[in-house]
Amino acid sequence: MAARDVRAHPDHGEKDEPTVAQSTGAEPQANTENADWVSRYADDVIAESERRAPGKPVVVASGLSPSGPIHLGNLREVMTPHLVADEVRRRGYEVRHLISWDDFDRYRKVPAGVPGVDESWAEHIGKPLTSVPAPAGSEYPNWAEHFKAAMVQALADLGVEFDGISQTEQYQAGTYREQILHAMKHRADIDAILDQYRTKKDPKKQQKNQKPVDEAELEAAEGSGAASEDDGSGGAGGYYPYKPFCGQCGKDLTTVTSYDDETTELSYTCTLDGFTETVLLSEFNRGKLVWKVDWPMRWAYEGVIFEPSGVDHSSPGSSFQVGGQIVGIFGGKQPIGPMYAFVGISGMAKMSSSKGGVPTPGDALEIMEPQLLRWLYARRRPNQSFKIAFDQEIQRLYDEWDKLNAKVADGTVLPADAAAHSRAIGVAGRELPRTPRPLPYRTLASVADVTAGDEEQTQRILSELDPENPVTDLDTVRPRLDKAEAWITKYVPAESRTIVRTEPDTEALAALDEQARESIRLLLEGLDSHWSLDGLTHHVYGVPKVQAGFPADATAKELPAEIKVAQRSFFALLYHLLVGRDTGPRLPTLLLAVGADRVRKLLGA
């Protein structure tokens, strides 16, 4: 099901209106004026479930293809129904969140940048993902299980409860036998539905002077038309919505040549090696329905009420749109659910699991607490694009998260923000484990930068941040401390890391003018009496004020603009003398990290 992978997209901003519930054409109905998007969809899901299947568990669904690393864009396929399911569960309803592992899908291409994989894996293209060897050195039995395992662990860390369904197991066990035979019997009806879209123009063909098609949009358009390979058309004996895997090479490069509805006798030929075989479809389990038929079949079989779909599934002829008509052949109804927009990464134009180096949920959870990652998905409506930060922006995100926590604590939070916060910190019936003492992420990152992870040094610095309430046990600032250390180690370039001088820069000290010498004297004079994070913050900002004849605690409104220039010059001087650069971690944190004695030595005292 590679076509369901999410692709990155330029940010649409936050002014888009909520996407409507696609099967009904109506917006989710809010039961309160300040309801957030999750509550609105929960209202619709409950009402729809009571109409379709009163008294039965509410079924929501996601689908993931373990065709390569399952990236952060794919996580939206899971988080959207998870958040809605959790809200429905909080209201006292029984809910099943199904995740279909589309591991019986064909292996389409060799992903770039996957450790333990080279071009020799191309020989497996066309086989089911569960028949492809795992990357070299993997502990898992096949390709699908290897990439599924990391996602399962990440979902556990995020508090996502789900029922996993392996489509390999379902098909090979004959679970869909009746549905397959029914689809073959009604192949002419399916063909007629798909044929409505087969005149769709090739998106590559553009008129002169027409705006070029965005690469991601082009991929989506090519993968969503009903005339694509997922359509099942092209058999010499007519249309067949079923594709066997070859009994000789194991690949799906096959063409059904005949089928008898009465006996279920099916014949096929492999276009790769010429192998031919005649089987009884009523007993044969080595094949599957083509994607555009498989998806709506499962909607009907599982009774899915809510399932989101990506932008690529919402254009004319796409899987979701076509499936809405085909599902009726199986006696079912199309789920309601929003179209969700793309998720990007700071500094990366697009996300595709076929390209190397694309961050996964597991990568994000190395540098983010689960609550923060959940919040990023909960606070944005599904049709809003957003980016996940692996660069310096992560520090601002944590600041924003901590401010939200403070507003929740003091009761000043807005209702919609409170709802997103509640969904981020836990699920129905329990909260996720959290850092007992959440110090600012940027402070922890600065400490990790300067100490290079040395626990003794880290303990000393953190104990001096607030002498009246010292950190006495590093476990109280974990896991946030570990996340900050991982970010510094993995995502901050070596040239941006902080290396404190081992010896004073005697040449630079000798060249200082009188004003610079005086500023250093004032700093060192008040060092001990201001030795805390707040104290040093006040002190380093106050030195240029005092030099200019103002009180150290004078406010910005009381000071001329020149003071800011003087402060920047003073800070640059200190950075140069301490770390040999014009910038670095926040100076108060840096001073604490270096230690008072070493600061005096490096500043020439």
C-alpha positions in Angstrom: 0.0 0.0 0.0 2.8 2.3 -0.8 0.4 4.9 -2.2 -0.9 5.6 1.3 2.5 7.0 2.4 2.4 10.6 3.4 4.4 13.2 1.4 5.7 16.5 2.6 4.0 19.6 1.4 4.5 23.4 1.8 2.9 24.7 5.0 -0.7 25.7 4.3 -0.8 27.9 7.5 -3.4 27.7 10.2 -6.3 29.5 8.6 -7.7 26.6 6.6 -11.2 25.6 7.5 -11.7 22.1 9.0 -11.9 19.4 6.4 -15.4 17.9 6.2 -16.4 14.4 7.0 -15.8 13.0 3.5 -18.6 10.4 3.2 -21.4 12.8 4.2 -20.1 16.1 2.8 -20.9 17.7 6.2 -18.7 19.3 8.7 -18.2 17.6 12.0 -20.9 18.8 14.4 -19.6 20.5 17.5 -21.5 19.9 20.8 -20.0 22.9 22.5 -18.9 26.3 21.2 -15.2 25.7 22.2 -15.0 22.1 21.2 -11.6 21.1 19.6 -11.4 19.2 16.3 -11.0 15.9 18.1 -14.3 16.4 20.0 -16.1 17.4 16.9 -15.1 14.2 15.0 -15.9 12.1 18.1 -19.4 13.5 18.0 -19.8 12.4 14.4 -18.2 9.0 14.9 -20.4 8.2 17.8 -23.5 9.2 15.9 -22.5 7.3 12.8 -21.6 4.2 14.8 -25.0 4.3 16.5 -26.7 4.5 13.1 -24.7 1.7 11.5 -23.9 -0.7 14.3 -25.8 0.2 17.5 -24.5 -1.6 20.5 -21.3 -2.7 18.9 -17.7 -1.4 19.5 -16.8 1.7 17.6 -14.3 0.8 14.9 -11.6 3.3 13.7 -8.8 2.3 11.4 -5.3 3.1 10.1 -3.2 1.4 7.5 0.6 1.3 7.4 2.9 -0.3 4.8 6.2 -1.5 6.2 7.9 -1.0 2.8 10.8 0.8 4.5 11.3 3.1 7.6 7.8 4.2 8.7 8.3 7.9 9.0 6.7 10.8 10.9 4.4 11.6 8.0 2.9 8.1 8.3 2.4 8.7 12.1 -0.5 11.1 11.2 -2.3 8.1 9.7 -2.3 6.6 13.2 -2.5 9.7 15.5 -5.6 11.1 13.8 -7.8 8.1 14.5 -6.0 7.4 17.8 -6.9 10.8 19.2 -10.6 10.5 18.1 -10.8 6.9 19.4 -9.3 8.0 22.7 -12.0 10.8 23.0 -14.7 8.3 22.2 -13.3 5.9 24.9 -13.2 8.7 27.4 -16.9 9.1 26.9 -17.5 5.5 28.0 -17.7 3.7 24.6 -15.9 0.6 23.7 -13.5 1.3 20.8 -11.3 -0.8 18.5 -8.5 1.0 16.7 -7.4 -1.3 13.9 -4.0 -0.9 12.3 -3.7 -2.9 9.1 -0.1 -3.8 8.5 -0.2 -4.0 4.7 2.7 -6.5 4.7 1.2 -8.5 1.8 1.7 -5.6 -0.5 4.3 -5.9 -3.2 7.9 -4.8 -2.6 8.1 -1.8 -5.0 11.7 -0.5 -4.8 14.8 -0.5 -2.7 14.7 2.4 -0.2 17.8 4.6 -0.2 19.9 4.9 2.9 18.8 1.8 4.8 21.7 0.2 6.7 22.3 -3.4 5.7 20.6 -3.0 2.3 22.2 -2.7 -1.1 21.0 -3.0 -4.7 20.9 -6.7 -4.5 17.5 -6.4 -2.8 16.1 -5.3 -6.2 15.8 -9.0 -7.1 12.9 -9.2 -4.7 10.8 -6.4 -6.3 7.3 -7.8 -6.8 7.3 -10.2 -3.9 5.1 -9.6 -0.8 6.9 -7.6 1.9 6.9 -10.6 4.2 8.8 -12.6 1.6 11.6 -10.2 1.3 14.7 -10.7 3.5 15.2 -8.3 6.3 18.2 -5.9 6.1 21.5 -7.6 6.8 22.1 -8.1 10.6 18.4 -7.8 11.5 17.0 -10.0 14.2 13.6 -10.1 12.4 12.5 -12.8 9.9 11.6 -10.6 7.0 11.5 -7.1 5.6 8.0 -6.2 6.9 8.7 -7.4 10.5 11.9 -5.5 10.6 10.3 -2.1 9.9 7.1 -2.9 11.8 9.0 -3.5 15.0 10.3 0.1 15.4 6.9 1.5 14.8 5.3 -0.8 17.3 7.8 0.3 20.0 7.2 4.0 19.1 3.4 3.6 19.4 3.8 1.9 22.8 5.9 4.9 24.0 3.3 7.2 22.7 0.5 5.4 24.5 -1.3 4.3 21.3 -3.5 1.2 21.9 -4.4 -0.7 18.8 -5.3 -4.1 17.4 -2.7 -5.0 14.7 -3.8 -7.0 11.7 -1.2 -8.6 9.4 -2.7 -8.7 5.9 -0.2 -11.5 5.0 -1.8 -13.6 7.8 -5.3 -12.7 6.8 -4.9 -13.6 3.1 -2.8 -16.7 3.7 -5.3 -18.0 6.3 -8.2 -17.6 3.8 -9.9 -15.1 6.0 -11.2 -13.1 3.0 -12.1 -16.1 0.9 -15.8 -15.2 0.5 -14.9 -11.5 -0.2 -12.4 -12.5 -2.9 -14.9 -14.9 -4.6 -17.6 -12.2 -4.4 -15.3 -9.6 -6.0 -14.5 -12.0 -8.8 -18.2 -12.7 -9.4 -18.9 -9.0 -9.5 -15.8 -8.0 -11.5 -17.8 -6.4 -14.2 -19.5 -4.1 -11.7 -16.1 -3.2 -10.2 -14.7 -2.7 -13.7 -17.6 -0.3 -14.6 -16.9 1.8 -11.6 -13.2 2.0 -12.3 -13.8 2.7 -16.0 -15.4 6.0 -15.1 -11.9 7.3 -14.2 -9.8 5.7 -16.8 -10.0 8.7 -19.1 -8.1 10.7 -16.5 -5.3 12.8 -18.1 -1.7 11.9 -17.5 -0.6 14.4 -14.9 2.9 14.6 -16.6 1.3 16.0 -19.7 0.9 19.8 -19.3 -0.1 22.6 -21.6 2.5 25.2 -22.5 2.7 28.0 -19.9 0.9 25.8 -17.3 2.2 26.0 -13.8 4.6 23.1 -13.2 3.3 20.3 -11.1 4.9 20.0 -7.6 7.0 16.8 -7.4 5.1 15.5 -4.4 1.8 16.3 -6.0 2.9 14.6 -9.2 3.8 11.4 -7.3 0.4 11.5 -5.6 -1.5 12.0 -8.9 0.3 9.2 -10.6 -0.4 6.9 -7.7 -4.0 7.7 -7.2 -5.6 7.3 -10.7 -7.9 4.3 -11.1 -5.9 3.3 -14.2 -2.8 2.6 -12.2 -1.4 -0.8 -11.5 -3.5 -1.0 -8.3 -6.6 -1.0 -10.6 -6.2 -4.7 -11.7 -7.1 -4.0 -15.3 -5.2 -5.4 -18.4 -5.9 -9.1 -18.3 -6.2 -10.8 -21.7 -9.4 -12.6 -20.5 -11.0 -9.4 -19.3 -10.9 -7.5 -16.0 -9.9 -9.3 -12.8 -9.6 -7.6 -9.4 -7.3 -10.3 -8.1 -3.6 -10.8 -8.5 -1.8 -14.1 -7.7 1.8 -14.2 -6.7 3.7 -16.5 -9.1 4.2 -20.1 -7.9 7.7 -20.1 -9.3 9.3 -16.7 -8.7 7.0 -15.5 -5.9 6.3 -12.2 -7.6 3.1 -10.5 -8.6 4.1 -9.9 -12.2 1.2 -12.1 -13.2 -1.8 -11.9 -15.5 -5.0 -13.8 -14.9 -6.0 -15.4 -18.2 -9.3 -17.1 -17.3 -11.7 -17.6 -14.4 -14.8 -19.8 -14.0 -17.3 -18.5 -11.5 -18.9 -21.9 -11.0 -15.8 -24.0 -10.3 -13.6 -21.0 -9.2 -10.9 -22.4 -11.5 -8.4 -19.6 -12.2 -5.5 -19.6 -14.6 -2.6 -17.2 -14.7 0.7 -16.6 -16.5 3.8 -14.9 -15.0 5.0 -12.3 -17.4 8.5 -12.5 -15.9 9.4 -16.2 -16.2 6.4 -17.6 -18.3 5.3 -19.8 -15.5 1.6 -20.8 -15.8 -0.7 -22.4 -13.2 -4.3 -23.3 -12.9 -5.8 -23.3 -9.3 -9.1 -23.3 -7.5 -9.6 -19.9 -6.0 -11.8 -21.4 -3.4 -8.7 -23.1 -2.0 -5.8 -20.8 -3.2 -4.3 -18.3 -0.7 -1.2 -17.1 -2.6 -2.6 -13.8 -3.9 -4.7 -10.7 -3.0 -7.3 -8.3 -4.2 -5.8 -5.3 -6.0 -5.5 -2.2 -3.7 -8.5 -0.2 -5.0 -10.7 -3.2 -4.2 -8.9 -4.5 -1.2 -9.3 -1.3 0.8 -13.1 -1.0 0.5 -13.5 -4.7 1.0 -11.9 -4.3 4.4 -14.1 -1.3 5.3 -17.1 -3.6 4.9 -15.5 -6.7 6.5 -14.3 -4.8 9.6 -17.2 -2.4 9.9 -14.9 0.7 9.9 -16.7 3.9 11.0 -13.7 6.3 10.9 -10.6 6.3 8.8 -8.6 9.3 7.6 -6.9 9.5 4.2 -4.0 11.4 2.8 -4.2 14.2 0.2 -3.2 11.7 -2.5 -6.4 9.7 -1.8 -8.8 12.6 -2.2 -8.4 13.5 -5.8 -10.8 12.2 -8.6 -10.1 8.6 -9.2 -8.1 8.1 -6.0 -8.4 5.1 -3.8 -10.7 6.7 -1.2 -13.0 8.2 -3.8 -13.3 5.1 -5.9 -13.5 2.9 -2.8 -16.6 4.9 -1.7 -18.4 3.3 -4.7 -16.9 -0.1 -4.6 -17.6 -0.7 -0.9 -21.3 -1.0 -1.7 -20.6 -4.2 -3.7 -19.4 -5.7 -0.5 -22.5 -4.5 1.4 -20.7 -1.9 3.4 -20.4 1.9 3.7 -17.4 4.2 3.3 -16.0 5.4 6.6 -16.2 9.1 7.6 -12.9 10.8 8.1 -10.8 13.8 7.2 -8.3 14.3 4.5 -5.0 14.9 6.3 -2.2 17.2 5.2 1.5 16.6 5.0 4.0 16.6 7.8 7.4 18.1 7.2 10.7 18.3 9.0 12.5 21.5 9.7 15.1 21.8 6.9 13.6 19.0 4.8 11.4 19.8 1.8 9.5 16.5 1.7 9.2 13.2 3.4 9.2 9.9 1.6 10.1 6.5 3.1 11.8 5.6 -0.2 14.4 8.2 0.4 17.2 7.8 3.0 17.6 9.8 6.2 13.9 10.5 6.8 13.2 10.7 10.5 10.9 8.1 12.1 8.7 8.3 15.2 11.5 6.5 17.0 14.0 9.1 15.9 11.7 11.9 17.2 11.2 10.1 20.6 15.0 10.1 21.1 14.9 13.9 21.4 11.3 14.6 22.4 9.2 13.4 25.3 6.1 11.5 24.1 3.8 14.3 25.4 5.5 16.9 23.1 5.2 14.7 20.0 1.5 13.9 20.8 0.8 17.6 21.3 2.2 18.4 17.8 -0.4 16.2 16.2 -3.2 17.0 18.7 -3.1 20.8 18.4 -3.4 20.9 14.6 -6.5 20.0 12.6 -5.8 17.1 10.3 -6.0 19.4 7.2 -3.2 21.7 8.6 0.3 21.0 7.5 3.0 21.4 10.2 6.7 20.7 10.7 8.5 18.7 13.3 11.8 20.3 14.4 15.1 18.4 14.6 17.0 21.7 14.5 17.3 24.6 16.9 13.5 25.1 16.6 13.0 22.2 19.0 14.1 24.5 21.9 11.4 27.0 21.0 8.8 24.2 20.8 9.7 23.0 24.3 9.5 26.6 25.6 6.0 26.8 24.1 5.0 23.5 25.6 6.3 24.5 29.1 4.3 27.8 28.9 1.2 25.8 28.1 1.8 23.6 31.1 2.1 26.7 33.2 -1.1 28.1 31.9 -2.9 24.8 32.6 -1.5 24.9 36.2 -2.6 28.4 36.9 -6.0 28.1 35.1 -5.4 30.7 32.4 -5.4 28.3 29.5 -7.9 28.6 26.7 -10.4 25.7 26.3 -9.1 24.4 22.9 -5.5 24.6 24.2 -6.5 22.7 27.4 -8.1 20.0 25.3 -4.9 19.5 23.2 -2.8 19.5 26.4 -5.1 16.8 28.0 -4.8 14.6 24.9 -1.0 15.1 24.9 -0.2 14.1 28.4 -2.2 10.9 28.5 -4.9 8.6 27.2 -8.3 7.5 28.7 -7.6 6.2 32.2 -3.9 7.1 32.5 -1.3 9.7 32.1 2.0 9.0 30.3 5.2 8.9 32.4 6.6 12.4 32.6 9.8 14.2 33.8 9.3 14.9 37.5 11.2 18.2 37.4 11.0 19.5 33.8 13.9 22.0 33.6 14.0 24.1 30.4 15.1 22.0 27.4 17.4 24.7 26.1 19.2 24.8 29.5 19.6 21.0 29.6 20.8 21.1 26.0 23.4 23.8 26.9 24.6 21.8 29.8 24.8 18.6 27.7 26.8 20.6 25.1 29.4 21.9 27.5 29.8 18.7 29.6 29.6 16.3 26.7 27.4 14.1 28.8 29.6 13.9 31.9 27.2 13.0 34.7 29.3 14.4 37.5 29.7 17.7 35.8 26.0 17.7 34.8 25.0 17.1 38.4 27.2 19.9 39.7 25.9 22.4 37.2 22.2 21.5 37.7 22.6 21.7 41.5 23.8 25.3 41.1 21.0 26.5 38.8 18.7 27.2 41.8 20.7 27.0 45.1 17.5 27.2 47.1 16.0 24.2 45.4 19.0 22.2 44.0 18.8 19.2 41.7 20.1 16.4 43.9 19.3 13.5 41.7 19.6 13.4 37.9 16.7 11.0 37.7 14.4 13.8 38.6 15.2 15.6 35.4 15.0 12.5 33.2 13.9 11.6 30.6 14.0 15.2 29.4 17.8 15.4 30.2 18.4 12.3 28.1 16.4 13.8 25.2 18.4 17.0 25.2 21.7 15.0 25.3 20.5 12.9 22.4 19.6 16.1 20.4 23.0 17.7 21.1 24.9 14.5 20.1 22.9 13.6 17.0 21.5 16.7 15.5 23.8 19.7 16.4 26.6 19.9 13.9 30.1 19.5 15.2 31.0 23.1 14.2 28.2 24.4 16.4 29.2 22.4 19.5 30.7 24.3 22.4 34.3 23.7 23.4 35.5 25.6 26.4 39.0 26.9 26.2 41.6 25.1 28.3 43.9 28.1 28.7 43.3 31.9 28.6 43.6 33.7 25.3 46.5 35.8 26.6 46.9 37.7 23.3 43.2 38.7 23.2 43.3 39.7 26.9 46.3 41.9 26.4 44.6 43.7 23.6 41.5 44.7 25.5 40.7 48.4 25.9 39.9 50.0 29.2 36.2 49.7 28.8 36.4 45.9 28.1 38.7 45.4 31.1 36.3 47.3 33.3 33.3 45.2 32.1 35.2 42.0 33.0 36.2 43.4 36.4 32.6 44.2 37.2 31.5 40.7 36.1 34.1 38.9 38.2 33.4 41.2 41.2 29.8 40.1 41.4 30.3 36.5 40.3 30.0 34.7 43.6 27.1 36.8 44.9 25.1 36.0 41.8 26.0 32.3 41.4 22.7 30.9 40.3 20.9 30.8 37.0 18.6 33.7 37.8 21.4 35.6 39.5 23.9 35.3 36.7 21.2 36.3 34.2 20.6 39.5 36.1 24.3 40.0 36.5 25.5 39.6 32.9 22.7 41.9 31.6 23.4 44.4 34.4 27.1 44.9 33.8 26.7 47.1 30.6 24.0 49.1 32.4 26.2 49.8 35.4 29.1 50.8 33.1 26.8 53.3 31.4 25.7 54.8 34.7 22.4 53.1 35.2 21.2 50.8 38.0 21.7 47.0 37.2 17.9 46.5 37.6 16.9 49.3 35.3 14.2 48.2 32.8 14.3 48.5 29.1 11.9 51.5 29.1 14.4 53.4 31.3 17.4 52.7 29.1 18.6 54.2 25.8 18.8 51.9 22.8 22.6 52.0 23.0 22.5 49.7 26.0 21.4 46.8 23.9 24.3 47.4 21.6 26.7 47.4 24.6 25.1 44.2 25.9 25.6 42.4 22.6 29.3 43.6 22.5 29.9 42.4 26.1 28.3 39.0 25.4 30.5 38.6 22.3 33.6 39.4 24.3 32.8 36.8 26.9 32.0 34.1 24.3 35.3 34.8 22.6 37.3 34.6 25.8 35.5 31.5 27.0 34.8 29.4 23.9 36.6 31.1 21.1 33.4 32.1 19.2 31.1 35.1 19.0 28.1 33.0 20.1 27.3 30.0 22.2 24.9 28.7 24.9 23.1 31.2 27.0 25.8 33.0 29.0 24.3 32.3 32.5 24.2 28.5 31.7 27.7 28.6 30.2 29.2 30.4 33.2 27.6 27.8 35.5 28.9 25.0 33.3 32.4 26.4 33.2 32.6 27.0 37.0 33.6 30.1 38.9 37.3 29.2 39.3 37.7 28.4 35.6 35.8 31.5 34.5 38.2 33.6 36.5 41.2 31.9 35.0 39.9 32.3 31.4 39.0 35.9 32.0 42.5 36.7 33.2 41.9 37.1 36.9 
